[in-house]
Amino acid sequence: ALNGVPFFSSAAPLADLATDAALQHDRCMGFVDPASGAYHYRTMPPCLFGGSDRAAYDQHSMVEGYAAAVVPGGGLPSPLIGYMIDGFPLFGPYDADGQLHAGLDSCNGKMVNGSYAYFATASFPYIMGCYGPGAVDDTASGVLPSARSEVVLDVTECPAGMYQDLATSRCVVCPAGTFGREAGLASAACSGLCPPGAWCPPGSSTPVAQKCAAGRYGSAAGLSTAACSGPCSAGYYCPEGSTSAEQVPCGGIQWFCPEGSGDRVLVTEGYYTITVDNEGNGVGGGGGAPGGKASGTAALPHGHGRILTGLQGHAAYESASGAAHHALPSGVADAAARDLDLLRRTKEAERHRGWQIISEPGTYSHRGLKRDCPAGRYGNVPGLKSADCTAACSPGHFCPKGSALPTACPKGTYGATEGLGDAKCSGQATLGHYTPTASTSATEVVCPAGRYGDSLGLTTDACSHDCDAASGFCEDSVCKEGYYCPPASVSKAQAECGGSAFFCPKGSALPTPVATGYYTVGSLSKPGEYQTDDDVNIRYDQVICEPGTYCIDGVRIPCPAGRFGGESGLSHHTCSGPAEAGYYTPIESVSARQVDCGGTFNYCPEGSPEPVPVGVGNYSVDGPAANRAWTMTCEPGFYCAAGVKRMCPAGRYGKPHPTPPHGSLTHRAPYAYPTGTYIGLSSEECSGPCKAGYYCPAGSTWHRGGQDTYTRRTSDKYTFAEVKDGGGGLPCPAGRWGGEGMTTDKCEGLCAAGYFCPVGSISPTQTSCGAETLYCPPGSGEPLNVTKGYYATGGTVTTRTGQAECLAQTAPDGARLEEICPSTTVGEGGLLGPDRWYDGMYDPFEYTRSVNEDGAETQYGGGQSVPADPSQTEGSASMN
């Protein structure tokens, strides 16, 4: 057949073969040979010329495929279908009048205009029953004679198309390849050979009895079959009577001519034409150039522009600046020649297309020229007909020229609109965002919290360009320590962490509140140090508060003096507790016994921030010397220096002093004593020396005898009590005297002879002994009466120091002895004097004398006392 499908003869009517599954036909009455698998026709092919609107044909409807190929009454019979193996053509079933051909011989053929041909029929044998010409059915028996190749007539003069065999005198048809134009020919050469472009079956009467059918050619004379010299070459078409296999170039890329074409075929839209080599293989497509492109230009070497084709094959070139020239520049002539040759061959190939091929996906074809789908569009099916291809590239995708399918916009870019044509798409991901493949927005995905995107075109949630090309792994862009990065951050220092109560490690999405008992640190505020406000808003870590400190809202604060922090993580200003009594805790102390109080001169109550100096006149108590916890006021009879209590030394006394009206000035608040208490002594001088006439043992509280009442603090720290103390100075004993500061009962020494020293005397001659009847040896506490019969001796009349016995004879009773003893001799009744000796009774109360404690002399007479010195009367009272 004209479409290259072979014809097989049918062995029997199709109705008889209907049950043979192997011989079932397709919708175009095509069969598949069970043995070889060859596709073939056994009847007229109804689809060869487009046919009717039927979806499928069978043996009853197959003639309808030819109705469209004729115009009833128009003189156009059914067209050529193909050639049989004997070279005779096979035509369709209709004649020029639109009627089915009649008068067919046994081989399904007949002579038409002097040429034999076969005609397809709707009944058996359908296409060719035998090699024709065949016999006409003119036998009574109805048996068809065998097919024959010649006709012999027995006539006198042979008609045209025959010659007379001189040996037999019979007319014999002119042999195939010759023709007999006139009657009466007598040679097998007849009138001559059939000319090129025609073929002469046996008995031809004209030289062009049978022109080589369209699609075939006859390049030599004497052709004898309808096959002529062969089919027209692909890329050319051969009208009826053609003499060359390349009779007429097909003409342009919108036409194609398969081998054996009698006319060019307009390419189907969506198909493109190609050239075909001698073996039937396609060797070029689209515009005919290798690779399927048609072009009117050829490139020059880099920088020189391009060649332009002109009319009649003339060439010029266009420089890089756009100016046209007719002379090629030096050094590019050879390259230009090659390009021009390629261009000429390309243009020539466009005229010799031998087949059409459906456009592949990614291309479209219009009027036989295949072009790539333009950038921004894609074609996902074959056979596309226009530059619209399938559709515009959808958002998030791009379509380079020739795309069969959209390509996702690469990571880091986005496609906001349809119709994008290159991998740049609409642009890069904006700052703080990244775009996966096929993104449609520059802000497709925000960089996650804790990361930042400070550059365009980021591709992953790492928001970083620090990526490994091989693995695609990207190092995270993490927020800088001291800062936090909310979603869509564009800087590693997007937001300051925000105060001492928060910290932001590297990669923070939000500030982290500091834990209780912790403090925050930063680039300037280091662990173990007190913080500075210079980095208060950009802290990046937390550290547990060390012993000796406490932390509030992320601020490290030293435990105040007087308290201590014995553990980590404290969070209150009370820390672990107060300093222990006897110790003090400076700022940032870690132990309740951080520092010993320091000595007796200091004391440290509980919670002491520093040692308290013991006040003047006080001494420290409660604890060893280095750890005194409290203070006491020095008691009377003692003095306190450097916190140590000592007895006032012998010869001195210690009497407390009252405090000022508003409490003691010797203690620090809040340890002032209430009004009415006393101030302790602070020097070994104590209150002063013992009063003259007195002596003071160590610890004396008064310069003379007696008892004082005073208030002092007892060992109970907050209790005050009234205390009576009778530890005053003692008077020097009788017979002794003392100045100030006497330390023992020896005082200063013994009273002087001739004098007597009552208790508390302050002078060795405190009191004159007094009269002739008295005497005072050394150390006298009082005068001694002269013994009867003795007289006083030594000293003066008032300072006698001893007595002597009168040794005169005692006068007889009643007798009077004169001038025997001194007149100062004491008699029975007292002092007799020189003129009186037993001359009367002596009244002992007539004249006596005594000395009081103050040394005043008193005389008594007549039974009553008479002051010797009236001015001493008031002084005779005893000392309190």
Phi, psi and omega in degrees: 000163182299336179272009176090355179279129182287157173261133170248140176285148180268132183283339183202164177303145183300330179299328180283344183255005188297335181273355180274104183301329182291343183248025176287140184258165177269189184294340181254021179062034174265145181239162175240125180291125182297330184279310186260343184080008183285136174279137185202169174252146171244350179224183173299133179278110186288344183267001189296327184243027176099324175068197179265199180273009182295145176281333182204155181240160168222188184294342180272334184248003188291336180293341181294337178293349182250353181296325181285347183268002180230159173242106183308128179080000184265003178078018180244106179285175175303139185288171176298134178262321182174197180233141177274172187295338179273003176095346179284143181285159175241123181252167179290180191278346187258144175268187185293340179267005180080016178255153176296139181301139176238170177076027181281146180277190184293340180265009180072031179225180176195166178275133177225118181053041176083000181236146181268144178206157175263155180226132181289143179229161179276356180239167180300136012269011171077307183233308184210123181266336179193178177284118183271176000293150178254181181269149176278143183285090180237017180264146181292333182284344181080008180271127180287135175290168179291152176297150182220163183250357179212161178236129181245126180246144179253090183227170180282312179238125184287137180286173176303140180093359179223163175225160181267123174285111186296335181286327184246350183063016177266155175274131180237139180299143176303136183298157177304139181095351178237173177216152175241106189284325184236167177281163175084016179287145186236012181226149178295345177286347181048223181276348179139183181284147174297133184289163175304144179093357180219166175222151185239112173289167179306134176087016180292140181252349178231156181292339179240040180305321177226104173293147174304130185298153175306134183098350176233168182218156174235106185268355182228161176279157175082022178289140191243353181229165180293346178291344183049220180276346179142181179284153176299146180292149175299139182094355179226161171231151185240105174295170179305134178084015181293147182248359182224146176294341179240050188301307182226123175303147186301325166117336182170165187292346178277355179243153170218151182226101175294166176304135179083021182281131174270345177205160178284153184246128178291129184298144176288135177301138185092356177244157174233156184264152180225159170275155183231134180279184185295339179267004178087011181269139176291133182237002178189155184214180178064252179271006178095346180281154175307134184090357171085020183245144173251141183211148174254008180227162173221141185281141170269168175307158188309127175092355183257355177102217184212157177275142178243132175272143181236193180291151179053029174079002178290153183233149170223180174222155179250122181287171180299335179279351180099356180280143179270141180224159178248348178248129181287143179291156180301140176091352181239004184299314182297314179298320180295320180298317179298316181294322179293321178298316177299320181294318179296317180295324178297313180296320180295320181296332180296340183269358187228054181277133186251352181200166175240144180229139179294138181298135179287159173306140182095354179229167171219158181228134177225124182053040172087354181258123179270133177228153174291145170303134184296157177303135181099351177229165180220157176232113187258006177227158176283162173080023178288147192247347184218169181292350175291340182049221182279310183188169173287148177300135183284158176307144183088000182224163173224155182228101173295167176306131178084020182284132173274331179219154175296147175251131181298137174303132184295161176306142180092348177238176177211155177239104186276339184231170175273163175082023179283144189246353179215173188291350175288341182050225181271350181142191184264158174302140182281170181301142177080006182221163172223159182232120170290179176299149177066025177287150181246000182220145177294343178245039186306309181225130179285146171300133186294158178303140182095348177237172181213154176237102184257014178217162181280157171077029179287148192245338184224174180289355171291339179051050184213150172263002179277079188238149175273123185296326184287310185269339184080001181286136181241134173293139181294142168269109186253146181300143182291144178298141184094354180228163173231153185236104173291172178306146178071023177292148182244002181219147178290345175243053188299311184218133178295149187298319166111030174125165185295339183278001181226155173219153184227099173295171177303132178084023183284135174271329178215159174297144178258123178296140180290145180284155177299132180083012179239158173233157183266149180232159180211199184293332180252330179267102188267157175301138179083001180240159174280142192283160173246150179285351183295337178235026188297333183264000184227044177284146186233003178204169176234148181227138180294140181298129182284159174307142181093356180226165170223159187232130176230125180053039175081005181258130178274123185231135179289143172301133185293158175301141182097349177229171182218153175244103185268005182212168179275157172080023179287148186223019180219150185293345176285349180051222183272346180147183182278162174298146179286145178302136182096355179224163173229154182238110173294177176304141176069027178287150182247358182221146175295340177247043186304311183224133173302147182301325166122348180147174183295337183283353176238159169218152185226098172294171177302135179082022182285128175279340179199164179296146175256119178298137178295132184292163177300129178082012179241164175223154184269150183219181175063077174129167177295171188305324183275354188223050180285138187253344185211174180227150178232152175280139181299130180285161175304143181089358179231159169230153184235125177225137181054033175080007182248134179270131177224151176293144170300138184293157177304141181094352178230166181226159179235108179245125184297152177258142176292152179280162174297169187301332187248034175099168184293140174266006186258001179232149178278147175301145008261034186255027178289142180278148179297157178302140179104349175276183186240165178256130181286159179278150187232006182224154179290350173292341182050221182274344179144180180286157177297144183294146178306136181093358179232161170231151184235110170296167177303135178088013180290146184251355184211150185280352176214173184296159178135186184221136178245154174248131180214166180249131176221163179278135179271185181294339172286114196303331185244023180242134177245140183221152177274132183233137174255136183228125181254026185271045181281180178290156181252142179290149175299138183294160177303140180092356179228163179221161180208142171274199179290146171080026178288142188251337182226175180287356173286342184046220183278328181159189182283154177293148183288148177299141181092356181226159173232151183239103175295176177303135177081020181290148184245003182216148178290344178244043188309309184218132177297147185301320164121318186195173182291338182271002181234152174213156184224098173292170178303141178081020182281133176268343178202162180292150176255136176286138177295135182292149178301131181088005179243165175225152183284148183229167175071162175065208179249183183300336180252359184228047179295142187248350180198188178220155178227148183276137174280123188261007180295158179293143179282133181289153178296161182304132178081352182270161182239121181258126182246139176057034174266316180242164178297156184291347181269005180293140181269130180260201183295326184252011179124206183290126185261327185078171185288335185263359185233122177213109182052033180260011174179164179281138182265122179275116184294341179267001181295323181205106175228167181213141173218167182238131179278183185294336179269004178085008179280135183270138177237130177256142178238142175203153179062030175085003177224159184275141179235122180299133177291329180223106185305334183291345183266006187298314183290334182282359182281352180291146179293149178289138179290000000 
